[in-house]
Amino acid sequence: MRDPVLGPIRTLRKHLIVAQTINGACHSWPGAPKVAATSSGWLVSGPKGVTEAVSTVEALWWAVLRGKPGARWQDLRRAADLETGDLEPGELDTAELALRVLKLGHEMAQDSATETDS
């Protein structure tokens, strides 16, 4: 399945970067869901042991945010926390992907907060 965040080429390395980014963004939440990378996407494990398989970054964020009702975008690690200044080319690719993942998460958290406020 095509994923706008990952681009046209999907690799396990990219899946691992996405999982690490989301786990880091949500680590301060009590009972935060755990994200594990697979070759075809990710597994999201909730605090009650329920595991869901997803194949896009957007679906991954939906699964994570659904596990944290009322999550606000401020609850997520800020994209600005990732510095891209003095990185090697390979590290820069990693940081750029992490920034795209965090940006989508912030947008989706804002949208879900707006929906719950309405």
HELIX and SHEET records of a PDB file:
HELIX    1   1 LEU A   12  CYS A   26  1                                  15    
HELIX    2   2 VAL A   57  ARG A   66  1                                  10    
HELIX    3   3 TRP A   73  ASP A   75  5                                   3    
HELIX    4   4 ALA A   79  ASP A   81  5                                   3    
HELIX    5   5 PRO A   89  ASP A  117  1                                  29    
SHEET    1   A 3 LYS A  34  ALA A  37  0                                        
SHEET    2   A 3 TRP A  42  SER A  45 -1                                        
SHEET    3   A 3 THR A  51  VAL A  54 -1                                        
END                                                                             
